């Protein structure tokens, strides 16, 4: 039998237009590189948990996407279960990226490519209504407190996440309030709290920054834009990398020009972000750094900072990956299995900043 990941990749390429020209991130030094630290074949309890999460998630996609056609829903469930069967009957490790690809197969068969499109649009509109207030609050803060407040915006915005049924229900219970995440961010110190270390380092470099984006709505508009604005004020070039295709409520690369233009109506400095839009080559809420677009690989070549926004790209995947440039991971911990994986509690904040080993910096230069 073939390894599980090979089977999943083969099935997805057969059903989609996924590029075969993707490459490995050149600044990645992990050898071997393990995209997700938890092998679900070796952790039966986690396997059962995640299989349930993804099966429930497919049904939630149908509901949120307004899909009621029983034939399309049946086709979606059958396609997902077929890929899951191939994974479970295969050999070797498998992870939540494989399960996400199985869900993509189900959505493809159900002809439901972007189930959360309306929800994302509404969240974007509501976040832009509140953006002037958010920026005013940041600007009114003393200079030595501003970065901590920016990170709080990132952690708060990251709660706009449709990754599990529980998170979808929490969003509905709050009436779609884009400011609800602020109430869920704990007081400092956070579980990983490298704010001061980051602030000391960020003023010592003027090279470009690449941000790997997560959710639409307040995650991008409050969090990413506030963070990027502070960097732009320091004279740093900021490159925003987002998915090619839809995944949950994640922002997509084709959304960014409009979002940046709307933000620039609030503060013209946001217009500078338009020159740095990059596609990741991915259509999933996690990120396999051995399979990214050439555009993203090129964008990181001269970068001096790589920022993982959100839980999927920086915690659930790539938590222990190493690089030859400084790396910042910012996320709210919203999943019990991810919390267990990294040694955190549900609701914890993560602002984890790591400098590379000197030998890897020398090697890249």
PyMOL commands that set and color helices and strands:
alter all, ss='L'
color gray80, all
select helices_A, chain A and resi 4-15+44-64+70-89+96-109+117-140+143-157+165-173+180-184+195-202+218-233+253-264+268-276+294-300+311-316+336-342+358-364
alter helices_A, ss='H'
color red, helices_A
select strands_A, chain A and resi 192-193+208-212+238-242+277-279+303-309+326-332+349-354
alter strands_A, ss='S'
color yellow, strands_A
deselect
rebuild
show_as cartoon
